[in-house]
């Protein structure tokens, strides 16, 4: 699954023993704000463009007279739709997202639901490559994440978050799960080869959408 601004709502923020369970969700307030901003940005361009194309009787004549300019304008609208329409589509799909991650010595289980669907899946712990320490920034500061890394990006599993996370904390989780500690690039740049390291070296990710 693509990165989403999930909040950890479990009573515990530490992974010290198995079995382990993490309750996660998205912020309704943060989602509503982002939805309003994306819709406003789309309407800001699409409404004037629609009025110009469909409201003027001479629009087709202008297009016929200046096809190159019309093509450039159309391309600009398509680019704008890609920049704002795709994030809007992804945001709508994840509205009300709730996720439960259950982890034991042999298996990882994920059950999640949104306003539109629900799904659940399980994988053997041995199918994961390791754990990675990722630092994401937002307007409120830095958020440290511990991620269970799978060869398929859509199977990465967020385990816990914290305001701070030491190298020792990450190493202890790796030892508990019997998995190596991987560099953060394995999460942020999944197609780029990176060798496991004994000690994590977190890097700052792209800014995370502000959650209320």
C-alpha positions as CSV (number, residue, x, y, z in Angstrom):
1,X,0.0,0.0,0.0
2,X,1.2,3.4,-0.8
3,X,2.4,5.5,2.2
4,X,-0.5,6.9,4.2
5,X,-0.5,9.1,7.3
6,X,-1.4,6.4,9.7
7,X,-1.6,7.0,13.4
8,X,-0.8,4.4,16.0
9,X,-3.5,4.1,18.5
10,X,-2.4,1.0,20.4
11,X,-1.8,1.4,24.2
12,X,1.8,0.4,23.7
13,X,4.3,2.2,21.5
14,X,7.1,-0.4,22.0
15,X,7.7,-3.8,20.5
16,X,9.4,-5.8,23.3
17,X,7.8,-9.2,23.1
18,X,5.7,-11.4,20.8
19,X,2.8,-11.7,20.1
20,X,2.4,-8.0,19.3
21,X,-0.7,-6.0,18.0
22,X,-0.9,-2.5,16.6
23,X,-4.1,-0.6,16.0
24,X,-3.7,2.1,13.4
25,X,-6.0,4.6,11.7
26,X,-6.0,7.8,9.6
27,X,-7.1,11.1,11.0
28,X,-10.6,12.2,9.9
29,X,-9.8,15.8,10.4
30,X,-6.5,15.7,8.5
31,X,-8.2,13.8,5.6
32,X,-11.0,16.3,5.5
33,X,-8.6,19.2,5.2
34,X,-6.5,17.5,2.5
35,X,-9.7,16.6,0.6
36,X,-10.9,20.2,0.7
37,X,-7.6,21.6,-0.5
38,X,-7.4,19.1,-3.4
39,X,-11.0,19.7,-4.5
40,X,-10.5,23.5,-4.3
41,X,-7.3,23.3,-6.4
42,X,-9.1,21.2,-9.1
43,X,-12.1,23.4,-9.2
44,X,-9.9,26.5,-9.5
45,X,-8.7,25.3,-12.9
46,X,-11.4,23.1,-14.2
47,X,-14.3,25.5,-13.7
48,X,-12.7,28.4,-15.7
49,X,-11.4,25.9,-18.3
50,X,-14.9,24.4,-18.7
51,X,-16.5,27.7,-19.0
52,X,-14.1,28.8,-21.7
53,X,-14.5,25.6,-23.7
54,X,-18.2,25.0,-23.4
55,X,-19.5,28.5,-22.7
56,X,-18.1,30.4,-25.7
57,X,-19.6,29.9,-29.1
58,X,-16.3,30.8,-30.7
59,X,-14.3,28.3,-28.7
60,X,-14.2,25.7,-31.5
61,X,-13.3,28.4,-34.0
62,X,-10.3,29.5,-31.9
63,X,-9.2,25.9,-31.5
64,X,-9.4,25.4,-35.2
65,X,-7.5,28.6,-35.8
66,X,-4.8,27.9,-33.2
67,X,-4.5,24.1,-32.9
68,X,-1.0,24.2,-31.4
69,X,-2.0,26.6,-28.6
70,X,-5.1,24.5,-27.9
71,X,-2.9,21.3,-27.7
72,X,-0.5,23.0,-25.2
73,X,-3.5,24.2,-23.1
74,X,-5.0,20.7,-23.1
75,X,-1.7,19.2,-22.1
76,X,-1.5,21.6,-19.3
77,X,-4.9,20.6,-18.0
78,X,-4.0,16.9,-18.2
79,X,-0.8,17.5,-16.2
80,X,-2.7,19.4,-13.6
81,X,-5.3,16.6,-13.4
82,X,-2.5,14.1,-12.9
83,X,-0.8,16.2,-10.2
84,X,-4.0,16.8,-8.2
85,X,-6.5,14.2,-9.4
86,X,-4.4,11.1,-8.5
87,X,-3.7,12.2,-4.9
88,X,-7.4,13.0,-4.6
89,X,-8.3,9.5,-5.9
90,X,-5.9,7.9,-3.4
91,X,-7.2,10.0,-0.6
92,X,-10.8,9.1,-1.2
93,X,-9.9,5.4,-1.4
94,X,-8.3,5.6,2.1
95,X,-11.0,7.6,3.9
96,X,-11.7,6.2,7.3
97,X,-8.8,3.7,7.0
98,X,-8.4,1.5,10.0
99,X,-5.8,-1.3,10.3
100,X,-4.9,-4.0,12.8
101,X,-1.5,-5.5,12.6
102,X,-0.9,-8.8,14.5
103,X,2.6,-10.2,14.7
104,X,3.9,-13.4,16.3
105,X,7.0,-15.4,15.9
106,X,5.9,-17.0,12.6
107,X,3.3,-14.8,10.9
108,X,2.2,-11.3,10.1
109,X,-1.5,-10.6,9.8
110,X,-3.1,-7.4,8.5
111,X,-6.8,-6.6,8.6
112,X,-7.9,-3.2,7.3
113,X,-11.1,-1.4,6.3
114,X,-12.1,1.9,4.7
115,X,-15.5,3.5,3.9
116,X,-15.6,1.4,0.7
117,X,-14.1,-2.0,1.4
118,X,-12.4,-4.3,3.8
119,X,-9.6,-6.8,3.3
120,X,-7.3,-9.1,5.3
121,X,-4.1,-10.9,4.5
122,X,-1.4,-12.9,6.2
123,X,2.2,-13.7,5.4
124,X,4.9,-15.8,7.0
125,X,7.4,-13.6,8.9
126,X,10.2,-15.3,7.0
127,X,8.9,-13.7,3.7
128,X,10.0,-10.2,5.0
129,X,13.4,-8.9,4.3
130,X,14.0,-7.1,7.5
131,X,13.1,-4.0,9.5
132,X,13.9,-0.3,8.6
133,X,13.9,2.9,10.6
134,X,12.4,5.7,8.6
135,X,12.2,9.4,9.6
136,X,9.4,11.5,8.1
137,X,9.0,15.2,8.5
138,X,5.8,17.3,8.8
139,X,4.9,20.7,10.0
140,X,4.7,19.4,13.6
141,X,8.2,17.9,13.5
142,X,9.8,14.5,12.8
143,X,8.1,11.2,13.1
144,X,10.2,8.0,13.5
145,X,8.7,4.8,12.0
146,X,9.7,1.2,12.3
147,X,8.7,-0.6,9.1
148,X,8.6,-4.3,8.4
149,X,10.1,-4.5,4.8
150,X,8.7,-6.9,2.2
151,X,10.1,-7.3,-1.4
152,X,6.7,-5.9,-2.6
153,X,6.2,-2.3,-1.6
154,X,2.5,-2.9,-1.1
155,X,3.3,-5.4,1.6
156,X,5.4,-3.1,3.8
157,X,3.9,-3.1,7.3
158,X,4.2,-0.1,9.7
159,X,4.8,-1.6,13.2
160,X,5.1,1.5,15.4
161,X,5.9,5.2,15.5
162,X,7.6,7.4,18.0
163,X,8.9,10.9,18.5
164,X,12.4,9.4,18.9
165,X,13.8,6.0,18.1
166,X,17.4,5.0,18.8
167,X,19.6,2.6,16.8
168,X,19.5,0.2,19.8
169,X,15.7,0.2,19.8
170,X,15.7,-0.9,16.1
171,X,18.4,-3.5,16.6
172,X,16.5,-5.0,19.5
173,X,13.4,-5.4,17.3
174,X,15.4,-6.9,14.5
175,X,16.9,-9.4,17.0
176,X,13.4,-10.2,18.4
177,X,12.1,-10.9,14.9
178,X,15.3,-12.6,13.8
179,X,15.5,-10.2,10.8
180,X,18.3,-7.9,9.7
181,X,18.1,-4.1,10.0
182,X,17.8,-2.5,6.6
183,X,18.6,1.0,5.4
184,X,15.6,3.4,5.1
185,X,16.1,3.4,1.3
186,X,14.5,0.0,1.2
187,X,11.2,1.7,2.1
188,X,11.6,5.1,0.4
189,X,13.4,3.8,-2.8
190,X,12.2,0.2,-3.2
191,X,13.7,-0.3,-6.6
192,X,17.2,0.7,-5.6
193,X,19.4,-2.1,-4.3
194,X,20.6,-1.7,-0.8
195,X,22.6,-4.1,1.4
196,X,21.4,-4.9,4.9
197,X,23.3,-3.1,7.6
198,X,23.9,-4.1,11.2
199,X,23.1,-0.5,12.3
200,X,20.3,1.5,10.7
201,X,21.1,4.8,9.2
202,X,17.7,6.7,8.9
203,X,17.2,9.3,6.2
204,X,14.6,12.0,6.1
205,X,11.7,11.1,3.8
206,X,9.4,13.3,1.8
207,X,7.1,15.6,4.0
208,X,4.2,13.7,5.5
209,X,0.7,15.2,5.1
210,X,-0.2,17.0,8.3
211,X,-2.7,15.1,10.4
212,X,-4.9,16.9,12.8
